[in-house]
Amino acid sequence: MRPDRLFPSAITVHNVTQDGPPDEMGDPTEETTDTTYARAGSVWQVQRSDETGNTDVQSEEWKGALRRDLAAVVSGGDRIEVEGMTFEVEGPPWPARNPRTGRIEFLELTLRRTT
């Protein structure tokens, strides 16, 4: 199987830093740098739950996979945009290794949907 078939979607990476000009309280503000990569990854929903009762609680769990060459590009706290949805990367990407060769095959992400 061709590896590019595993990563059909274009991914926009929003690298987030706290290097912006200070706000009114003197704290640095968020600054982002955006880069789009063609055929770079995919995102899927792992779990969704709705609880009914006095309050409605909805939780979602999302995972993502990115090409291995993007290891130095994405880190925890960054955001990625895929097919009109935006996700925050929770924690560092996990390098999924081939157990036979030890080679990194792709990066797995734990995501939280923000829009």
VENUR-V936066 format. One record per residue. N is the residue number from 1. SS is DSSP state (alpha for helix, beta for strand, coil for the rest). PSI is psi in whole degrees, 0 to 359 (NA if undefined). BURIAL is b if it has 16 or more other ideal C-beta (glycine too) atoms within 10 Angstrom, else e. Layout:
N/SS/PSI/BURIAL + N/SS/PSI/BURIAL
//
This chain:
1/coil/138/e + 2/coil/132/e + 3/alpha/329/e + 4/alpha/343/e + 5/alpha/338/e + 6/coil/341/e + 7/coil/74/b + 8/coil/340/e + 9/beta/147/e + 10/beta/141/e + 11/beta/129/b + 12/beta/122/e + 13/beta/125/b + 14/beta/95/b + 15/beta/124/e + 16/beta/129/b + 17/beta/165/e + 18/beta/48/e + 19/beta/7/e + 20/beta/173/e + 21/coil/149/e + 22/coil/145/e + 23/coil/189/e + 24/coil/343/e + 25/coil/358/e + 26/coil/2/e + 27/coil/144/e + 28/coil/150/e + 29/beta/165/e + 30/beta/138/e + 31/beta/138/e + 32/beta/150/e + 33/beta/125/e + 34/beta/134/e + 35/beta/135/e + 36/beta/136/e + 37/beta/127/b + 38/beta/144/e + 39/beta/56/e + 40/beta/342/b + 41/beta/189/b + 42/beta/159/b + 43/beta/141/b + 44/beta/154/e + 45/beta/130/e + 46/beta/320/e + 47/beta/148/e + 48/beta/137/e + 49/beta/142/e + 50/beta/127/e + 51/beta/134/e + 52/coil/158/e + 53/coil/223/e + 54/coil/330/e + 55/coil/150/e + 56/coil/127/e + 57/beta/128/e + 58/beta/131/e + 59/beta/146/e + 60/beta/148/e + 61/beta/130/e + 62/beta/148/b + 63/beta/158/b + 64/beta/158/b + 65/beta/136/b + 66/beta/155/b + 67/beta/148/b + 68/alpha/334/b + 69/alpha/356/e + 70/alpha/12/b + 71/coil/321/e + 72/coil/359/e + 73/coil/326/b + 74/coil/137/b + 75/coil/171/e + 76/coil/139/e + 77/coil/343/e + 78/coil/169/b + 79/beta/148/b + 80/beta/149/b + 81/beta/127/b + 82/beta/121/b + 83/coil/46/e + 84/coil/358/e + 85/beta/143/e + 86/beta/137/e + 87/beta/145/b + 88/beta/135/b + 89/beta/119/b + 90/coil/108/e + 91/coil/173/e + 92/coil/150/e + 93/coil/146/b + 94/beta/122/e + 95/beta/114/e + 96/beta/116/e + 97/beta/146/e + 98/coil/122/e + 99/coil/337/e + 100/coil/317/e + 101/coil/339/e + 102/coil/1/e + 103/coil/140/e + 104/beta/125/e + 105/beta/322/b + 106/beta/173/b + 107/beta/132/b + 108/beta/137/e + 109/beta/143/b + 110/beta/127/b + 111/beta/154/b + 112/beta/123/e + 113/beta/133/e + 114/coil/343/e + 115/coil/NA/e
//
